[in-house]
Amino acid sequence: MRYIEALLMKFAMVFAVLFVILGLTYGVEVFDIFLLSLVITLVGFIGDLVLYPRTSNKVATGGDLVLSFLIVWLLGLALIENPDFSLVTAAIFSAIVLAAGEWFFHIYLTKRLWEQKETSKTIKRDAPRQS
């Protein structure tokens, strides 16, 4: 149940960010934003479960930044018909804001999903690291 809660939270964050940046700023349709959000959420959540526990928050956030940029840019090329704006610029802005949100989402995963509190004195080897 916690995984579903985390997945829905991630989707809400991604959709809100893309709605503000792509929808309100660039005029992209809500359905296209929904599809982009869905793909970013599903692929990113799998990455969060696989990559983040083995690395640090910095590495996982960097991976989310690259992933978000590529999905918004490449899938946006297929979804958005005749954009009158630079899709690369929109993808960069979206990826930066999403990466900032992902930083805090990873902290949430550590504390809520895996129920681990990490301090500088109590680091467990198999626990995701906060950096």
N, C-alpha and C positions, 0 to 999 in steps of 0.2 A: 504494500500500500504506500510505503514511503517513496518507492521509486516512481509510482504514478504521480504522487504529489510533487516530487522534484521535476518530473517531466512536464507537468502542467505549468509549474512555476517558470521553467525555462521557456516554454512556448509563449507564455504571457509576456515575459520580458522581451523576447525576440520580436514578437508581433507588435508590441508597443513601440519599440525603438524603430522598427521598419515603418510602422504607420506614420510616426512623426517625421522621419527623415524622407522616406520615399513617397508616402501618401500626401502629407500636408505640404512638404517643401517642393517635391517634384511632380506631384499629381498622378502617381501610379495608382491603378485601380486596386480596390481592397481585395479582390479575389487573387490577383497576382501577388500581393503582399502576403496573403494567407498561405499560398503555395510556397513562396520563398521561406516563410517562417516555419512551415511544416518540415521542409527539407533540412534547413539549418538546425532545427531542434532535434530531429531524429538522428542525423549524422553526428551532430555535436554531442548529443547525449551518449551515444555509443563511444565516442572519443573520450568523453569525460570518465566513463566507467572503465575504459581500457588504459588510456594514457595517463590520466591524472594520478591514479594510485601508484604508478611506477615512476613518476617524475615529480616535478614541483609545480606550484601554482603558476610560476613564471612561464614554464615550458608549455603547460596546458593552455594558458591564456594566449600565448603566442600562436599555438596551433589553432585555437578558436578564431583568432584574428585573421590568419591566412585562410582558414576554411570559410569564414563568413564573407571575406572579400571575394574569393573565387566563386562561391555559390551565388552571391548577389550579382556579380558581374556576368558570369557565364550563363546561369539560368535566366538572369534578367534579359540577356540578349535574345533568348528563345521566347520568353513570355511577353515582354513589353514591346508592343508594335510601334515602330517609328518614334523612339524617344526624342524629344526636343531638348535633351540635356545630355551631359556627359555621364554615361552609365559608370564609367571608371571612377569619376569623382564621387558619385552617389555611393558606390560600393566602398570606397575608401572611408568616407564619413560613417557609413553604417558599420563597417568593420571595427573602426576605432571605438565607437560608442558601445557596440556589442561586447568588445573585448573588456572594456571597463566594467560592464555588468557581469561578465563571466568571471572576473576576478572575485567578486563578492559571491557569485553562485558557487564557485569552488569551495569557498570558506563555508558556505551553507552545507554543501555536500559533506564536508569533513565533520562538522559539528552535529548536524541533524541526521543525515543518512547513515553515516558510519559511526556516529556518536563517540567521537574522539576529540578530546581537548588537548591540544599540543602546546607545550610551553618550551622554552629553551632548555629546561632541565629534564623534561620527560618526552623524549622522542622515541617512538617505537619504529623498528625497522620496516615492518610491513604496512605502516600507516602512510597515507599521503602526506607529503611535506608542504607546509605553508612557507612561501618565500616572498 
